[in-house]
Amino acid sequence: MGLPDTDTIVTYPAGDLRTEARVLVVAPHDGRLAVITDRTSIHPVDSAWPDQPADAGVLRAGGREHAILDAVVAATDGTELHLGSVPVRPGTDGWSFLVAHLVDADVVVGEGEDVELEADAATRRSLSIGHTACHAASLALNRALASRWSKAAREDALGAPDFDGIAIASSRIEPSGAVDRYRLNKSLRRAGFDPTGLADVLDELAASVDSTLADWVGADAKVRIERVGDELTDRRTWVCELPHASARIPCGGTHAGSLGELGEVHVSFAIDDDGGTPVLTMTTRAAASD
């Protein structure tokens, strides 16, 4: 069938777990088989910012059900297929960006075949809870650290200095939680952030963040995903209607429908050293409701 010239259509931003699709490409990849379809309900991991893991799920073909071992972003310029490690930025002209579903190498599925894809509901929900909690905690952290800025800084979605966006080194979404790491380096201090004594007040910082999160969760702030199109690289935005403002954060992940679904949310902090640079780690945990 040749390499696709359009992006994969993704239905998971709307909350879909299952979709019917047509196989476009079947290719070996690291001892597995990569199956690329015209559309998918399976959220993939993105090598450019691999914060949210891929959905667990199954691919049904020819009357048989096969476990999806992983799902990764792929890209092609029409001459070569790049799987997992993509050499250009999403949306680059002349490139198509795709979702590759990795299955066992002995799975029998052919190009042009109609298949069904279904994400595991429990895994999707736990990661969606974790991702929503991560965004809410980042906004609450920015608010708690606002007094430590001595210079005007880029603002977050609620108008506070965007410590999360400026200092973030890595973010990992986990079932019903997240782990975010922030580098307290010289450039951050030059930008106006004062980390002096922060290591001595981590419990107080956690209490402040927890208090803000409790207010937002108690208000059952609604969450939705806005998108400009259905293709993989079309811009998507996490929108949360907080009690006194609407927060908007660009995001390609999956999410809960409201902060009330998170149940109680708590954070904890630690500071360690990375080659002479202090690193603040925030661990977020949500006791999600059913």
C-alpha positions in Angstrom: 0.0 0.0 0.0 3.0 2.3 0.4 3.8 4.7 3.2 1.0 6.9 4.4 0.8 10.6 3.4 -1.5 11.7 6.2 -1.3 11.6 9.9 -3.0 8.9 11.9 -6.5 9.9 13.1 -6.7 9.5 16.9 -9.9 9.0 18.8 -8.6 8.7 22.3 -8.8 12.5 23.0 -12.5 12.2 22.9 -12.3 9.3 25.5 -12.8 6.5 23.0 -11.4 3.1 24.0 -12.4 1.1 20.9 -12.2 1.8 17.2 -12.3 0.0 13.9 -9.4 0.7 11.6 -7.6 -0.4 8.4 -4.0 -1.6 8.4 -1.7 0.6 6.3 1.7 -0.7 7.1 3.1 -3.8 8.7 6.9 -3.7 9.5 9.3 -5.5 11.8 10.7 -3.5 14.7 13.1 -4.6 17.5 11.9 -8.2 17.3 8.2 -7.3 17.2 5.8 -6.3 14.5 4.7 -2.7 14.1 1.1 -2.3 12.8 0.2 1.1 11.6 -3.5 1.8 11.0 -5.4 4.7 9.5 -7.0 5.5 12.9 -6.6 4.4 16.5 -8.0 4.6 20.0 -4.7 3.7 21.5 -2.6 6.5 23.1 1.1 6.1 22.1 4.2 7.2 23.9 5.9 10.1 22.2 9.7 10.0 22.1 9.9 13.8 22.0 8.2 14.1 25.5 7.6 10.6 26.8 5.6 11.7 29.9 2.5 9.5 29.5 3.1 5.7 28.9 1.2 4.0 26.1 -2.2 2.5 26.6 -2.4 -1.2 27.2 -4.8 -2.9 24.7 -5.6 -5.4 22.1 -5.7 -5.7 18.3 -8.3 -8.0 16.9 -7.7 -9.4 13.4 -8.9 -12.4 11.5 -11.0 -13.6 14.4 -8.1 -13.5 16.9 -7.1 -11.2 19.6 -3.5 -10.0 20.1 -2.0 -8.0 22.9 -0.6 -4.6 22.1 2.8 -4.7 23.7 3.5 -1.0 23.2 2.4 1.9 21.0 4.9 4.5 19.7 4.9 7.5 17.4 6.3 6.9 14.0 7.0 9.3 11.1 7.6 9.1 7.3 8.6 11.5 4.6 7.3 9.0 2.0 10.7 7.3 1.5 11.5 5.9 4.9 9.6 4.9 8.0 11.1 6.0 11.4 9.7 4.1 14.4 10.0 5.3 17.9 12.8 7.8 17.3 11.4 10.5 15.0 14.1 12.8 13.4 11.8 15.9 12.9 9.4 17.9 15.0 5.7 17.0 14.9 3.9 18.8 12.1 6.9 19.2 9.9 5.9 19.9 6.3 6.2 16.9 4.0 6.1 14.4 6.9 3.3 12.1 8.1 3.1 11.3 11.8 1.7 7.9 12.8 0.8 5.6 15.6 2.6 2.2 15.5 1.1 -0.6 17.5 3.7 -3.2 18.5 2.6 -6.8 18.7 4.4 -10.2 18.8 6.4 -10.9 15.7 4.4 -14.0 14.9 1.1 -12.1 14.6 -0.5 -12.6 11.2 -2.0 -9.4 9.9 -1.9 -7.9 6.4 -1.9 -4.4 4.9 -5.4 -3.5 3.8 -7.0 -5.7 6.5 -9.8 -4.3 8.7 -9.0 -4.7 12.4 -10.4 -3.6 15.7 -8.3 -1.8 18.4 -9.3 -1.5 22.0 -7.5 0.1 24.9 -7.8 -1.4 28.4 -10.2 0.7 30.4 -8.6 0.4 33.8 -5.1 1.3 32.5 -6.5 4.3 30.6 -8.4 5.6 33.6 -5.5 5.3 36.0 -3.1 7.1 33.6 -5.8 9.8 32.8 -6.2 10.4 36.5 -2.5 10.6 36.9 -2.1 13.1 34.0 -4.9 15.4 35.2 -3.5 15.3 38.8 -0.1 16.2 37.3 -1.4 19.4 35.6 -3.4 20.5 38.6 -0.4 19.9 41.0 1.9 21.9 38.6 -0.5 24.9 38.8 -0.8 24.6 42.5 3.0 24.4 42.8 3.4 27.6 40.8 1.1 29.4 43.1 2.9 28.2 46.2 6.3 29.3 44.9 5.2 32.7 43.5 6.7 34.7 46.3 10.2 33.4 45.5 10.4 35.3 42.2 12.1 38.7 42.3 11.8 39.3 38.6 8.9 39.2 36.2 8.7 35.7 34.7 6.7 33.9 32.1 3.3 33.2 33.5 1.3 30.0 33.7 -2.3 29.4 32.7 -3.5 31.1 35.9 -1.1 34.1 35.8 1.4 32.9 38.3 5.2 32.7 37.5 5.5 29.5 35.6 8.1 27.6 37.8 6.9 24.3 36.4 7.3 25.3 32.8 10.6 27.0 33.3 12.4 24.6 35.6 10.9 21.2 34.5 13.5 18.6 33.6 11.3 15.5 33.3 7.7 14.5 33.9 6.5 10.9 34.3 2.8 10.0 34.4 2.1 7.0 36.6 -1.1 5.2 37.5 -3.1 7.7 39.6 -0.1 10.0 39.9 3.0 11.6 38.5 6.7 12.3 39.3 8.0 15.7 38.2 11.7 16.8 38.5 12.8 20.5 38.5 16.4 21.7 38.1 17.2 24.6 40.5 20.2 25.7 38.4 22.0 29.0 37.9 19.9 30.0 34.9 16.7 29.7 37.1 18.3 31.9 39.8 19.4 34.4 37.2 15.8 34.5 36.0 14.8 35.6 39.4 13.9 32.5 41.4 15.3 32.2 44.9 15.7 28.6 46.1 17.3 29.7 49.4 16.0 27.6 52.3 13.7 25.6 50.1 15.0 22.3 51.3 14.0 23.3 54.9 10.4 24.0 54.1 9.4 21.1 51.9 6.6 19.9 54.3 5.2 23.5 54.3 5.4 23.6 50.5 3.5 20.3 50.3 0.8 21.5 52.7 0.3 24.7 50.6 0.0 22.7 47.3 -2.3 20.1 49.0 -4.6 22.9 50.3 -5.0 24.4 46.8 -5.7 21.0 45.3 -8.3 20.3 48.0 -10.1 23.4 47.1 -10.1 22.6 43.3 -11.0 19.0 43.8 -13.8 20.0 46.2 -15.2 22.3 43.6 -15.2 19.4 41.1 -13.6 21.6 38.5 -14.6 20.3 35.0 -11.9 19.2 32.6 -12.2 18.8 28.8 -9.8 18.5 25.8 -10.2 21.0 23.0 -8.7 20.1 19.6 -8.5 21.7 16.3 -8.6 18.4 14.3 -8.6 14.7 14.6 -5.1 13.9 13.4 -2.2 12.9 15.7 -0.3 16.2 15.4 -3.3 18.5 15.6 -3.1 20.9 18.5 -4.9 19.7 21.7 -5.4 21.7 24.9 -6.3 20.6 28.4 -8.9 23.0 29.8 -9.9 23.0 33.4 -12.7 25.3 34.7 -11.4 26.2 38.1 -13.5 28.2 40.5 -12.1 31.6 39.6 -10.4 31.0 36.2 -10.1 28.7 33.2 -6.7 27.0 33.0 -5.5 26.0 29.5 -2.4 23.9 28.9 -1.2 22.4 25.6 -1.3 18.6 26.1 -1.6 15.5 23.9 -2.4 13.0 26.7 -5.6 11.6 28.2 -7.5 13.0 31.1 -10.3 12.6 33.7 -13.5 14.5 33.1 -13.2 16.6 36.3 -10.9 17.2 39.3 -13.6 15.6 41.5 -12.8 12.3 39.9 -9.3 12.4 41.4 -10.5 12.0 45.0 -7.9 13.3 47.5 -4.7 14.5 45.9 -1.4 14.8 47.9 2.1 15.8 46.9 5.4 15.2 48.5 8.8 16.8 47.8 12.5 15.9 47.9 15.7 17.6 46.9 18.7 15.7 45.7 21.9 16.6 43.8 22.5 16.0 40.1 26.1 16.7 39.3 26.2 19.7 41.5 22.8 21.0 40.6 19.9 20.7 43.1 16.9 19.0 41.7 13.4 19.3 43.3 11.2 16.3 42.8 7.4 16.5 43.3 5.5 13.2 43.6 1.8 13.5 43.1 -0.7 10.8 44.2 -4.5 10.8 43.7 -6.9 8.5 45.5 -9.2 8.4 42.5 -12.9 7.8 43.0 -14.8 5.2 41.0 
